[in-house]
Amino acid sequence: MESIVETTRPPRIGIALGGGSARGWAHIGVLAALAERGIEPEIICGTSIGALVGGIAAAGKLAELEAWVAALTRRDVLGLVDFTIAGGGLIGGQKLINLYRQHLGDVTIEELPRRFAAVATDLDSGSEVWLQEGSLLDAIRASISLPGMFTPVRRGGRWLVDGGLANPVPVSLCRVLGADVVIAVDLHAAGRRQIGDRRAAETQPAVVRSRRRNNTNEARPPAVTWVVQSALDIMQVRLSRARLAGDPPDLILAPRVLHVSSLEFVGGKATIAEGRNVVRRMMPAIQDLLDSVRAS
């Protein structure tokens, strides 16, 4: 007589990678550290920089991305900026996408070995758009389209911009795709960065002494890039708190990256290291979570 052995499917882990521009290099460290401990999320969902890192990770190219980010120089970053006068944004984004295409090819989301989806925002309705099929690079490009900086992406008859406007940390999307356990990586978990921070201070408007006869102080207007990014930071902090309260993940990882200026993409090695560190610090909680789900 054949014995019947019951097998239990391991919990399907989903990871929601939040937006945060250059702070998002921490996602690389988080995913790498989890993989080193044998934890491979079956479902990866990302918003903005989370979509970029998550999509490349889902394609199996995380190590290559980490090496590229660690070696990135200011000249490299400037070389990827293609200013445009076409309207809708300052940067076309084609140089960046072409660079990733050289390494990824024209892969579709359906071809990825792991389930992946990116979040973008419909510029007309303000609703979030879940990009779960078609070109991976097109989905990434839409999700990172910071309003005022990157030109919007036309897809499916809609103009799409940065997903952080609608869903900064896509926990809900992970659950819809079938995740039993959702780990969220929130780059804004500690709130707004401090004004006195050294890196942020580099982009703050300087107070200059007026040469006028009244000898009063006046502020020099800040750069448009700082205004756009700071406004998005404020919005994402408040929106992510509201969204995570309404649809909480099973665990939140909060890398200590608020001191990193959002537009400082150079020097990512330390930010990646902090992604690894947060996994190390939270590993007891991660293990307890997985054990409890397996036992239930």
Buried (B, 14 or more C-beta within 10 A) or exposed (E): EEEEEEEEEEBBBBBBBBBBBBBBBBBBBBBBBBBEEEBEBBBBBBBBBBBBBBBBBBBEBBEEBBEBBBEBEEEEBEEBEBEBEEEBBBBBBBEBBEBBBEEBEEBEBEEBEBBBBBBBBBBEEEEBBBBBEEBBBBBBBBBBBBBBBBBBBEBEEBBBBBBBBBBBBBBBBBBBBEBBBBBBBBBBBBEEBEEEBEBBEEBBEEEEEEEEEEEEEEEEEEEEBBBBBBEBBEEBBBBBBEBBEEBEBBBBBBBBBBBBBBBBBBBBBBBBBBBBBBBEBBBEBBEEBBEEBEEE
